Amino acid sequence: MKDKEKNHQDKASQLEPQEASSENEALTPALTILKEEIEALNDRLIRSAADAENMRKRYEKQIEEAKIYSISNFAKDLLSVGDNLSRALEHKPLETTDEVTNIIAGVEMTRQEMINIFTKYKMKEISPSIGDKFDYNLHYAVTQVPNTEYPAGTILQLVQPGYMIGERLLRPATVTVTKAIE
């Protein structure tokens, strides 16, 4: 390889100045074209690398979302079980025998375990308070009641709590809201 370079240099030095400049002039457009091609290829390479990086990030995000939201349907089905456990505890008798007290304690422990599992899987309860503003993104109004104490669109009663998993709504909170008096 070095011999070829030396031969090329020797030939260039043997050329007369006029011949050398005409050879350089002939090579200049070819060099310009090659430089432009190199720049274009370099630009394509950089864009391809950026596209690959963006795709990798997008796939990582999709995998993370799949981990969180893949249990959505299962979790939605379990909400009714939690509701039934809560209803059972709301109607526990005031006076009980030891057996009934043990059953109630078991139901309370089961409900608490379900809440712990919901928390573990990033599920959170939506329980608006009386006086909160109605939000159609999180709440479902079953009735509207005329009321002078609160402005229209204010929550008066929580009928059933709602739930979210991550940032997605599983079930809206069912509420009663105020309406303007006519």
N, C-alpha and C positions, 0 to 999 in steps of 0.2 A: 504494500500500500504506500509506503514511504517512497519507494522507487517511482511510482506513478506520479506522486506529487512533485518529486524532484524533476522528473521528465517534463511535467506540465510547466513548472517554473522555468526550466531551461528553455523550453520552446517559447514561453512568453517573453523571456529576456532576449531571445534571438530575433523576435519580431521587431520590425521597425516601428517607431512610435506611431506612425499613421495606421499601420495594420493593427496594433494593440488597441488603439482607441476605437477603431471600427468594430473589433471583436467585442469590446466592452459595451459599445452601443447596441450591438445585436443581442447581448445577454441581458441588458437592463430591462426590457419589457418582459422577458421570461422570468427574471428574478422578481419583478413586481407582481406578476401573476402568482408565482409560487408563494410570495409573502402574503398575498390576499387569501390564498387557499389555506395557508397555515393559520391565519387569523380566524377564518371562518370555521375551520375544524376545531380550533381551540375554543371558540365561542360555543359550538355545538357540544363539545365535551363538558364545558362548565354547566351548560343548561341541562344536559343529561344527568350530571351528578346532582344538581339541585333538584331535578324531578325525582330522582331515586330517593333522595333524602326526604322530600315532601311525602312521597308514597310510603316510606318506612314509618314516618310519624303518623300518617293517616291510619295505617294498619295497626300500629300500636294503640291508637285511640279507639279504634273499632274493637280490638281485643279487650281492652279495659271496659268498654261499655257492654260488651257481650258478657263479661264476667258479672257485672253488676245487674244487668237487666234480664239475663237469661232466666231468672227465677220469677219474673213478674207474674206470669199466669198462675204459677203454683202459689205464690204469695197472695195473690188476689183471692184465690179459692180459700186460703186459710183465714182471711179476714172475717168471714162469717163464723168460723169456729171461735175466734177471739170475741166477737160480738155476743155470741151465745154464752160464753163463760162470764162476760161482764153482766149480762142480763140476769144470769143465775145468781150472781153475787149481789145484785141490786135488790133481789127479792128474798134474801135470807131471813128466816124468822127471828124474832127478838129472843124468844125463849127456845132453847134447844136442848136435846139430850147430848150425851157425850158422843154417840155415834154420828149424829147430825153435825156436831161441831167438827168432828174429824173429817167428814165429807166436805164441809165448807172450807176447811183448811186445805184440803187436797185440791179443790177447785181454785182457790186463791193461788196456791203454789203453781198449778198448771198454767193459769193465766200469766203469772209473773214470768215463768219460764218462756212462754210464748213471746212476751214483750222483750225479754232478753235476746231471744233469737232474732226478732224483728230488728232490734238495734244492731246486732252483729252483722246483719246483711243490709245495713244502711237504710232501713225503713223507718220513717218517722210519722208520728201521728199528727193529724191536723185537727186541733180542738179549739176553734175560736171561742172567745168569751162573749158574754152578753155585753152589748155596746160596741163590739168591733164592727168595722165597716165590711159589708158584704163584698167578696171578691169572686167574680164569676169564674176565675181560673182555678180556684181552690174549693169553692162552696157550691152547693146545690140547694136552692130554695124550694121547699115543698109547699109552704104557705106564706101569704103576706097578711099581716095583721095591722089594722089601723092603730096608730099610737101617737100620742102627743108628747111623750117623754123623750123619745129619740127621733132624730131625723129619718126620713125615708131611706131605705137601703141599709139599715142597721140590724145586726143580728140580735134577736130576742131569745132564741133557744137553740141549743145544740141537740139535734135529734139523734144523730149518729156521727161518730168521728170519721174523718177521712184519713187516707194514708198516701204517702209518697215513697218511692224507692229511688234513692239518688235524687235526681232533679225531675223525675217523671211522676206524674200523678197516677196512682193506682185506683183511687176512689175519692171523689170529692166528699167533703164534710156535708152532711145533710142538716140544713138549718131552717129555722123560721125567721123571717125578716119583717121589718116594719114597712108600711106604705103610708103615703100621705093621706091625711083625712080629707075626704071630699066635701 
